Every structure is written in structure tokens, then in C-alpha cells.
Amino acid sequence: MLHLGKGNVISLKDVVLIADLETTTQAKETEEFLKIAEAEGFIIDYSEGNPRSFIVTDETVYYSMISSNTLAKRVNVKDNLNCD
């Protein structure tokens, strides 16, 4: 499981992409992707109005108040724990 903030978690196996919202939305394609996802109801905002990252799964895009670096570290810790 990946903790996205304020008690919200998603299954780690569903994660396709973890991205920094500020740097990736400088690309027109990413900005367009997020606008379409929002218009079609695919975004769930767990950021309490302060998104720092977004997480893409097969069916949903999640906004999180946690930085993409911190989320990536959490994924790496989980991977390392499962290596045994």
C-alpha cells in the first residue's frame, strides 16, 4: 500500500506513475492530460487543495500533498522489504 496523505492509501501494484505536479505540468501534454482527466472525473484530490504530486493508476489520477520524491522513497522502501 502507498500512503498518499491524511490516511488515504492506494494499492502499490496499481501505481503506473508518480510525478511532481509543478515540474511536469510545464509540459503542455501533461497539462492537457490532467485537464482531460479532471473533466472526465478521473481525478481524486487527496491534497486538501495543495497538490504537490500526482499518481496515475490504471483508472484514476490522485493528487497528493506529499512530494513525489517522498512517495518514490516509500515505494523503494516497500520494494526493498519485499526482496527477502
C-alpha positions as CSV (number, residue, x, y, z in Angstrom):
1,M,0.0,0.0,0.0
2,L,1.1,3.6,-0.7
3,H,0.1,6.3,1.7
4,L,-0.9,9.5,-0.1
5,G,-1.6,11.6,3.0
6,K,-4.3,12.1,5.6
7,G,-5.0,8.3,5.9
8,N,-5.5,7.8,2.2
9,V,-3.8,4.8,0.7
10,I,-3.8,3.0,-2.7
11,S,-2.5,-0.3,-3.7
12,L,1.1,-0.2,-4.8
13,K,0.5,-2.7,-7.6
14,D,-1.9,-0.2,-9.3
15,V,0.7,2.6,-9.5
16,V,1.8,3.4,-13.0
17,L,3.4,6.8,-12.4
18,I,4.4,9.1,-9.6
19,A,5.1,12.7,-10.8
20,D,5.9,16.1,-9.4
21,L,3.0,18.4,-10.3
22,E,4.9,21.6,-10.6
23,T,7.7,20.4,-12.9
24,T,5.7,18.0,-15.1
25,T,2.8,20.4,-15.8
26,Q,5.3,22.7,-17.6
27,A,4.9,20.3,-20.5
28,K,1.8,21.1,-22.5
29,E,1.0,17.4,-22.9
30,T,0.9,16.7,-19.2
31,E,-1.2,19.8,-18.5
32,E,-3.6,18.6,-21.2
33,F,-3.7,15.1,-19.8
34,L,-4.6,16.4,-16.3
35,K,-7.3,18.7,-17.7
36,I,-8.9,15.9,-19.6
37,A,-8.7,13.6,-16.6
38,E,-10.4,16.2,-14.4
39,A,-13.1,16.9,-17.0
40,E,-13.9,13.2,-17.3
41,G,-14.0,12.7,-13.5
42,F,-10.8,10.6,-13.2
43,I,-9.1,12.7,-10.6
44,I,-9.4,12.2,-6.8
45,D,-7.8,15.0,-4.8
46,Y,-6.3,13.9,-1.5
47,S,-4.2,17.1,-1.3
48,E,-6.6,19.3,0.6
49,G,-6.2,22.0,-2.1
50,N,-2.3,21.9,-2.0
51,P,-1.3,19.3,-4.6
52,R,2.5,18.6,-4.8
53,S,2.4,15.4,-6.8
54,F,0.0,13.2,-8.8
55,I,-0.2,9.5,-9.0
56,V,-1.5,7.7,-12.1
57,T,-3.1,4.3,-11.8
58,D,-5.0,2.3,-14.5
59,E,-8.3,4.0,-13.7
60,T,-7.6,7.1,-11.6
61,V,-5.3,10.0,-11.1
62,Y,-4.7,11.0,-7.5
63,Y,-3.4,14.4,-6.2
64,S,-1.3,14.2,-3.1
65,M,0.1,16.8,-0.7
66,I,3.2,14.6,-0.4
67,S,6.1,15.3,-2.7
68,S,6.9,12.9,-5.5
69,N,10.3,12.3,-4.0
70,T,8.9,11.2,-0.7
71,L,6.3,8.9,-2.4
72,A,9.1,7.4,-4.5
73,K,11.1,6.7,-1.4
74,R,8.1,5.0,0.2
75,V,7.8,2.8,-2.9
76,N,11.5,1.9,-2.8
77,V,11.3,1.0,0.9
78,K,8.4,-1.3,0.1
79,D,10.3,-2.9,-2.7
80,N,13.4,-3.5,-0.6
81,L,11.3,-5.0,2.2
82,N,9.8,-7.5,-0.3
83,C,13.2,-8.6,-1.7
84,D,13.8,-11.2,1.0
